Amino acid sequence: MSSERTLKELPCLGDNLEGSSCRSARSKWKRRPSCSGGLDTENTPNELIQQWSPPHKKPLICVKGKENDENVFVLGRRPRKRRESSAGLCWDSLPDELLLGILSHLSLQDLLRTSRVCKRWHRLAFDESLWHSVDLVGKAQIDGELGQVLSAGVLRLRCPHTCIGQPGFKSTKPLRVQHMDLSSCTVETSVVEQIMSRCRHLLNISLEGLVLSDSILHSLAQNTELVRLNLCGCSGFSPESLAKMLKSCNRLEEINVSWCDFSSLHVQAVSSTIPSSVTQLNISGYRQNLSTDDVKAIVERCPNLTNLDISDSVLMTADIFPVLQQLSSLRHLALSRCYLIHPASLIDFEKFPDLQTLEVFGLIQDGYLPILSKSLPHIQINTQAFSTVARPTVATRKDRTLWGMHCRLKYKH
């Protein structure tokens, strides 16, 4: 009896509700096709594999038009782009070249403000490509700004009539400046020495009215490509340093050494060492220090002179005219206040057929000027009171130019 009881089928535990759930689960299991055994074997039907495999996406085939009869285009779905914030322009994502192009349109003040935004913008704001030319006229005091501007790689600098303090150079490397106007600045000689000792590529330089030194002229001598030199009204250097500088700068074309604190030795240094390449020379204001022999030496050394100013030389007489006649290219001549030249002798300039202008202020009265002009119809007389030789900005012009070149960055006060 005990063995029969063990062979009987055991009912589901619980009431009818539990029994029904057992039967329904059993019936579902029976209805569901089993594939576990089939997938483990090597003879698995293909229909069963396809039934249990995930569905594959079918590519969409789009064929339109006769030109697409032979070529079949398959359109695939592109992945969705990641949404980015559209709050505005991201300046950090712009390349340096594009930012430099934007900064190149800013004024000097805006460019300096931009340099304070971040380290990257500071580096770009002082890139050499943005600092080709700077005009600081109107700024009364310049201290560390001058050293910063020159160190930024400026090629053209214009800052006449300015008070200049210590430039505060952070390095001793040579500057890139080629054209510089420091005329009539209030500046110590030591500061000019600091600036000039770093200059090696000067083409045009104006130091009009400054107190210089032999060290400054030695630094000028290292700029062998110098073309224009304006030392009008300068002082503080010896004849030896002047001669050494003129010998080294043998490509000079325009020299203005008028009204300097020169002795007769200084004048002789100019007349004996002036480069033969000079075509415009202003050596006026030397009263009794400029002799006829000095003018003869200049004419011999510079046969291609086109503009010569020897005004305020009381030793000049009409005997100098045959010497000047040797200058076949002479176009502009200034003899103002050379009081030993008699007004009647000016008629001899009819022998100068190529002469265009003649400045003889102080030699003839206003009533005699029309008579002289009628006698010399091919020459304009007393049309230019101020010399333009080697000067960066012509006094009669109001545009802010530097030897005919404009400066992009300008200081606006």
Sequence and secondary structure as in RCSB ss.txt:
>XXXX:A:sequence
MSSERTLKELPCLGDNLEGSSCRSARSKWKRRPSCSGGLDTENTPNELIQQWSPPHKKPLICVKGKENDENVFVL
GRRPRKRRESSAGLCWDSLPDELLLGILSHLSLQDLLRTSRVCKRWHRLAFDESLWHSVDLVGKAQIDGELGQVL
SAGVLRLRCPHTCIGQPGFKSTKPLRVQHMDLSSCTVETSVVEQIMSRCRHLLNISLEGLVLSDSILHSLAQNTE
LVRLNLCGCSGFSPESLAKMLKSCNRLEEINVSWCDFSSLHVQAVSSTIPSSVTQLNISGYRQNLSTDDVKAIVE
RCPNLTNLDISDSVLMTADIFPVLQQLSSLRHLALSRCYLIHPASLIDFEKFPDLQTLEVFGLIQDGYLPILSKS
LPHIQINTQAFSTVARPTVATRKDRTLWGMHCRLKYKH
>XXXX:A:secstr
 HHHHHHS    SSSHHHHHHHHHHHHHHHHS   HHHHHSS   HHHHHHHS      EEE  SGGGSS  EEE
           SS  GGGS HHHHHHHHTTS HHHHHHHTTS HHHHHHHT GGG SEEE TT SEESHHHHHHH
HTT SEEE  S EE     S    B   EEE TT B  HHHHHHHHTTB   SEEE TT B  HHHHHHHTT TT
  EEE TT BS  HHHHHHHHHH TT  EEE TT S  HHHHHHHHHH  TT  EEE    TTT  HHHHHHHHH
H TT SEEE  S TT  GGGHHHHTT TT  EEE TT TTS GGGGGGGGG TT  EEE TTTS TTTHHHHHHH
 TTSEES  SS  TT SS TT  S EETTEE SEE   
